[in-house]
């Protein structure tokens, strides 16, 4: 891999002039997802600078053409220049993918601000709500990076599968200005979708950034709930119910914040929720499974300090939901177990036997559950 790659060397694409892709792109964050996205862009013929927080990781990627720390065994395509210098990563960039954890986004934005070319779009690839402020990540970035269009890339994507070239789809969301609606193919969302689109990577475009972000934040919490019940020995009926009702919680919060309920039925909502709730490859699902088996939190992941986004998001999602008066019973249950020392079996029994409601929200109905005092049979399944 050529460490001295300069933007502009790849000029072989001849796209539709109405929807020109970005060809010089900075990816900030050399973890598994950042590296996978850099691989997608590089395979499409774009010049990519991949910023790593640690100089030794950048040097290793440059020397070996592999990110052995996060995607071992996967050869990276040519066209990726790894660096630990933000100024170098951002110089001449036409767009930025910011792939750092949600908890560090504000600090990352502040660090990048002096080096960003004026007005270039920033796509956030982390999922969550800022703890304390209750701001969506796009709102955090907008505070720190005024003058830049802020969007997101979100969907049902495991990094390793994406890096290996498995067929993958995701949503690229930016708010649409008046000019974007007049010429949608020239919008930041469309141009970034054209940049990411390749043989195996299929992007979709959305103007509902709020709906996309809410789906990404809440699905992590629901995945922990699915993991808890799976780890406790319950099976597919239970998981399907949590996915379906969890999606309703995503819709309720998205709508309350100005997003569209139908956005949550797409890739960034239902798609991502289904993936995350269906595989122990997800750290959120894995954490829930370990807790459901009775492991204390400190013993999960063999005692390693693994960051689980849903564990953090459970606090920020519930803080925000309580603030604006949106009921999220599954998320509340996960929050209680993780952060209020609530008993897992008792909490999920209470969740399952709370008053019976109607699924159409227009039908006002609340009935006491006939077995509201009877606990679920934790530890007593056939």
Secondary structure, 3 states (H helix, E strand, C coil): CCCCCCCCCCCCCCCCHHHCCCCEEEEECCCHHHHHHHHHHHHCCCEEEEECCCHHHHHHHHHHCCCCCCCCCCCCCCCEEEECCHHHHHCCCCEEEECCCHHHHHHHHHHHHCCCCCCCEEEECCCCECCCCCCEHHHHHHHHCCCCCEEEEECCCCHHHHHCCCCEEEEEEECCCHHHHHCHHHCHHHHHHHHHCCCCEEEEEECCHHHHHHHHHHHHHHHHHHHHHHHCCCCHHHHHHHHHHHHHHHHHHHHHCCCCHHHHHCHHHHHHHHHHCCCCCCHHHHHHHHHHCCCCHHHHHHHCCCCCHHHHHHHHHHHHHHHHCCCCHHHHHHHHHHHCCCCHHHHHHHHHCCCEECCCCCCCCEECCCCCCCCCCCCCCC
